[in-house]
Amino acid sequence: MKTTGVIRKLDELGRITLPIELRRSLDLDVKDGLEITVQDDCIILRKAEAGDVFNGRTDDLIEYEGKYISKATIRELASLAGMKIVE
């Protein structure tokens, strides 16, 4: 694991500020989502990928009112509603 040599302290609410150098290198922007995982004694932050709001699929997404849904999910929902999709 690569170390940056940067140390930040947690504030009263458990927050930290990521240095601008890290945000730039990871192409993070304001309001971007971060996936937080723990592995052994490490906290891992990863830029979150957009995913289907119903099942997390990341392929063939369509954005609708700020949310993402995959075409496969749209087909499944249409089928559940008794509709047929003609392509």
N, C-alpha and C positions, 0 to 999 in steps of 0.2 A: 504494500500500500504506500502510495506517495504521500509524503508529508509536506506541508506548506510552510511550516515554521510560524504560523499565525495562531495566536491564542486569543480567544474571546471569552468574556465572563457572561454567565447567565444573568438576566435581570430578575426582578421579583416575580415575574410571571413565567419564568423559564424560557425566555426568548433569547436568541442571539442574533447578531447582525452578521451576514456573510460579507466579507470584504469584496469591494468592487472588482478586484482582479479575478476572484473566483467566479463571480456572477458573469463577467465577460467571457471567461474561458469556457464556461458551461452554457453560454448563450441564454442566461436567465434574465427575464424582464419582470417588471412590476406585475403582480397578480398571477405569475406563472405558478402552476402547481408543482409541489415537490413530493415525491414518494419517499416515505421514511421507513426504513427497515433496520432491524438489529441482527447482527451476525457476531456471535461470540460476545466480545466486550466492545464492539464497534457499532456506532450509529452511522448508517449509510443514507445519504441524501442523493436522490436521482431525479432529474427533471421528469415529471409525469407526462406520459403520452396521452393524447386524447383517446377516449374509449367510449364505446356504446354505453349509454346510461343504464341499460337493462342488464347487460351481461359482460361488459368490459372488452368486447371484441375491438380490435384496432384496425381491421381491414375494411376497405370499401365504405368509409364513413360519409354521412351527409350531416351538415350542420343545420339545425332547426331551432330557432329562437335561443341561440346560445348553448344548446345541448347537441350531443352527437348521437347518431343512431346508425347502425349498419344496415345495408340493403337486405342482408339475410334476415335481420330482425323484423324489418318492415314486411317482408314476405310472410314470416311466421305469424305476425300480428294480423295481417290481412287474412290469412288462412283461418286463424282462430275466430275472426269476425265473420267468417263465411263468404269472404270475397275471393275472387279469382284475379290474379294479376296476369295481364296480357303484355308481353314484351315484344 
